[in-house]
Amino acid sequence: MTPIRTILIVAAAAILVLGGCRTSPVQNIQNAQFGSPTYASSSSLTLDDYERAIIRAGARRGWSFERVEPGHLIGTVIVRGKHTAVVDVTFTTESYSITYNSSRNLDHDSSTGEIHSNYNSWVQNLRSDIQQEVQTLRAS
């Protein structure tokens, strides 16, 4: 193998490795509204109804939840048996928050507040799924 070819192969491998290590600031979701209660039945929904909706929404993408107290769940997702994200989900009958709790193998740096960007995608997907599930619940 020529020295130039060796250098090119090493450079390409380095780009692939470094390109796969994308980090970005942890994105927490604070006091997101479930949406306007456009359906009459939404006023009769309880905190437990919202809890069940959040659990159903997360389950679609592999999240599991543990109830800490009414209005507070801890959600965990394990991706490919290697990466783990744990979030606190706090909620009322009107709004919810999703905040970083801990992680494993996601390059979290507490000094910079950065984490592998996939974490933020997982949280945004959870947010979207919660919104959809609650709107379905309110419509029923």
C-alpha contacts under 8 A as a table, 3 or more apart, distances in Angstrom:
res1	aa1	res2	aa2	distance
1	M	5	R	6.52
1	M	6	T	6.62
2	T	5	R	5.24
2	T	6	T	6.26
3	P	6	T	5.03
3	P	7	I	6.18
4	I	7	I	5.09
4	I	8	L	6.19
5	R	8	L	5.05
5	R	9	I	6.19
6	T	9	I	5.18
6	T	10	V	6.18
7	I	10	V	5.14
7	I	11	A	6.00
8	L	11	A	5.06
8	L	12	A	6.03
9	I	12	A	5.13
9	I	13	A	6.16
10	V	13	A	5.13
10	V	14	A	6.16
11	A	14	A	5.07
11	A	15	I	6.23
12	A	15	I	5.14
12	A	16	L	6.27
13	A	16	L	5.12
13	A	17	V	6.17
14	A	17	V	5.12
14	A	18	L	5.96
15	I	18	L	5.21
15	I	19	G	5.59
16	L	19	G	5.10
16	L	20	G	6.18
17	V	20	G	5.37
17	V	21	C	6.83
18	L	21	C	5.31
18	L	22	R	7.73
19	G	22	R	6.45
21	C	116	H	6.92
22	R	116	H	5.68
22	R	117	S	5.91
23	T	107	D	7.53
23	T	114	E	5.95
23	T	115	I	5.04
23	T	116	H	4.19
23	T	117	S	4.99
24	S	114	E	5.04
24	S	115	I	5.62
24	S	116	H	6.31
24	S	117	S	5.40
25	P	112	T	7.68
25	P	113	G	5.54
25	P	114	E	4.16
25	P	115	I	6.19
25	P	117	S	7.95
26	V	100	Y	7.34
26	V	113	G	5.96
26	V	114	E	5.47
26	V	115	I	5.91
26	V	119	Y	7.82
26	V	120	N	6.63
27	Q	99	T	7.88
27	Q	120	N	6.00
28	N	97	S	7.53
28	N	98	I	5.81
28	N	99	T	4.78
28	N	100	Y	6.49
29	I	32	A	6.60
29	I	97	S	5.17
29	I	98	I	4.98
29	I	99	T	6.33
30	Q	96	Y	6.94
30	Q	97	S	4.50
30	Q	98	I	6.60
30	Q	99	T	7.63
31	N	95	S	5.41
31	N	96	Y	5.07
31	N	97	S	5.06
32	A	95	S	5.23
32	A	96	Y	5.33
32	A	97	S	6.20
33	Q	36	S	7.79
33	Q	94	E	5.95
33	Q	95	S	4.27
33	Q	96	Y	6.63
34	F	94	E	5.91
34	F	95	S	5.39
34	F	96	Y	7.31
34	F	131	Q	5.91
34	F	134	V	6.80
34	F	135	Q	7.71
35	G	94	E	7.84
35	G	131	Q	7.52
35	G	135	Q	7.60
37	P	40	A	7.40
37	P	42	S	5.71
37	P	43	S	7.22
37	P	138	R	7.30
38	T	42	S	7.53
39	Y	42	S	5.60
39	Y	43	S	7.94
39	Y	138	R	6.12
39	Y	139	A	5.99
40	A	43	S	6.19
40	A	44	S	7.90
41	S	44	S	5.47
41	S	45	L	6.92
41	S	138	R	6.12
41	S	139	A	7.22
41	S	140	S	7.40
42	S	45	L	5.35
42	S	137	L	7.88
42	S	138	R	4.80
42	S	139	A	7.59
45	L	49	D	5.91
45	L	50	Y	7.41
45	L	93	T	7.55
45	L	138	R	7.83
46	T	49	D	5.09
46	T	50	Y	6.66
46	T	93	T	6.85
47	L	50	Y	5.19
47	L	51	E	6.23
47	L	70	P	7.39
47	L	71	G	6.85
47	L	92	T	6.41
47	L	93	T	5.66
48	D	51	E	4.88
48	D	52	R	6.19
48	D	70	P	7.68
49	D	52	R	5.24
49	D	53	A	6.26
50	Y	53	A	4.96
50	Y	54	I	6.20
50	Y	92	T	7.90
50	Y	93	T	6.61
50	Y	134	V	7.05
51	E	54	I	5.19
51	E	55	I	6.27
51	E	71	G	7.23
52	R	55	I	5.08
52	R	56	R	6.12
53	A	56	R	5.12
53	A	57	A	6.05
53	A	130	I	6.98
53	A	133	E	5.83
53	A	134	V	6.01
53	A	137	L	7.24
54	I	57	A	5.06
54	I	58	G	6.17
54	I	130	I	5.50
54	I	133	E	7.31
54	I	134	V	7.72
55	I	58	G	5.28
55	I	59	A	6.09
55	I	63	W	7.89
55	I	64	S	7.21
55	I	65	F	6.42
56	R	59	A	5.17
56	R	60	R	6.79
56	R	133	E	7.50
57	A	60	R	5.79
57	A	61	R	7.79
57	A	126	L	7.06
57	A	129	D	5.14
57	A	130	I	5.20
57	A	132	Q	7.88
57	A	133	E	5.85
58	G	61	R	5.70
58	G	62	G	6.45
58	G	63	W	4.80
58	G	64	S	6.90
58	G	126	L	5.94
58	G	129	D	6.95
58	G	130	I	7.26
59	A	62	G	4.91
59	A	63	W	4.98
59	A	64	S	6.24
60	R	63	W	7.40
61	R	126	L	7.76
62	G	77	V	5.92
62	G	78	I	7.40
63	W	75	G	6.16
63	W	76	T	5.38
63	W	77	V	4.52
63	W	78	I	7.64
64	S	75	G	5.56
64	S	76	T	5.33
64	S	77	V	6.46
65	F	73	L	6.12
65	F	74	I	5.45
65	F	75	G	4.39
65	F	76	T	6.35
66	E	73	L	5.55
66	E	74	I	5.23
66	E	75	G	6.57
67	R	70	P	7.30
67	R	72	H	6.27
67	R	73	L	4.56
67	R	74	I	6.47
68	V	72	H	5.53
68	V	73	L	5.52
68	V	74	I	6.89
69	E	72	H	5.32
69	E	73	L	7.19
71	G	89	V	7.96
71	G	90	T	5.39
71	G	91	F	4.90
71	G	92	T	6.02
72	H	88	D	7.06
72	H	89	V	5.70
72	H	90	T	4.39
72	H	91	F	6.46
73	L	88	D	5.96
73	L	89	V	5.08
73	L	90	T	6.35
74	I	86	V	6.90
74	I	87	V	5.73
74	I	88	D	4.67
74	I	89	V	6.04
75	G	86	V	5.57
75	G	87	V	5.18
75	G	88	D	6.28
75	G	89	V	6.98
76	T	84	T	7.02
76	T	85	A	5.72
76	T	86	V	4.49
76	T	87	V	6.56
77	V	84	T	5.70
77	V	85	A	5.48
77	V	86	V	6.68
78	I	81	G	5.85
78	I	82	K	6.81
78	I	83	H	5.58
78	I	84	T	4.47
78	I	85	A	6.68
79	V	82	K	6.03
79	V	83	H	5.09
79	V	84	T	6.36
80	R	83	H	6.70
82	K	104	R	7.90
82	K	105	N	6.92
83	H	103	S	7.60
83	H	104	R	5.71
83	H	105	N	5.17
83	H	106	L	6.35
84	T	103	S	5.28
84	T	104	R	4.95
84	T	105	N	6.85
84	T	106	L	7.43
85	A	101	N	7.89
85	A	102	S	6.19
85	A	103	S	4.40
85	A	104	R	6.62
85	A	106	L	7.86
85	A	119	Y	7.09
86	V	100	Y	6.60
86	V	101	N	5.32
86	V	102	S	5.09
86	V	103	S	5.83
87	V	98	I	6.33
87	V	99	T	5.43
87	V	100	Y	4.71
87	V	101	N	4.71
87	V	102	S	6.88
88	D	97	S	7.77
88	D	98	I	5.67
88	D	99	T	5.23
88	D	100	Y	6.47
88	D	101	N	6.04
89	V	96	Y	6.88
89	V	97	S	5.57
89	V	98	I	4.64
89	V	99	T	6.62
90	T	96	Y	5.55
90	T	97	S	5.32
90	T	98	I	6.76
91	F	94	E	7.58
91	F	95	S	5.68
91	F	96	Y	4.01
91	F	97	S	6.34
92	T	95	S	5.48
92	T	96	Y	6.34
98	I	123	V	7.61
98	I	127	R	7.99
103	S	106	L	6.32
103	S	108	H	7.11
104	R	107	D	7.71
105	N	108	H	7.87
106	L	115	I	6.03
106	L	116	H	5.16
106	L	119	Y	7.43
107	D	114	E	7.77
107	D	115	I	5.38
107	D	116	H	5.71
108	H	113	G	7.18
108	H	114	E	5.68
108	H	115	I	4.20
108	H	116	H	6.81
109	D	112	T	5.65
109	D	113	G	5.63
109	D	114	E	5.35
109	D	115	I	6.37
110	S	113	G	4.86
110	S	114	E	6.97
115	I	119	Y	6.93
116	H	119	Y	5.88
116	H	120	N	7.78
117	S	120	N	5.43
117	S	121	S	6.74
118	N	121	S	5.00
118	N	122	W	6.25
119	Y	122	W	5.14
119	Y	123	V	6.32
120	N	123	V	5.09
120	N	124	Q	6.09
121	S	124	Q	5.08
121	S	125	N	6.09
122	W	125	N	5.11
122	W	126	L	6.19
123	V	126	L	4.96
123	V	127	R	6.14
124	Q	127	R	4.95
124	Q	128	S	6.20
125	N	128	S	5.08
125	N	129	D	6.09
126	L	129	D	5.08
126	L	130	I	6.07
127	R	130	I	5.17
127	R	131	Q	6.27
128	S	131	Q	5.16
128	S	132	Q	6.26
129	D	132	Q	5.09
129	D	133	E	6.04
130	I	133	E	5.12
130	I	134	V	6.05
131	Q	134	V	5.34
131	Q	135	Q	6.21
132	Q	135	Q	5.23
132	Q	136	T	6.23
133	E	136	T	5.08
133	E	137	L	6.12
134	V	137	L	4.87
134	V	138	R	6.02
135	Q	138	R	5.05
135	Q	139	A	6.14
136	T	139	A	5.12
136	T	140	S	6.40
137	L	140	S	5.38
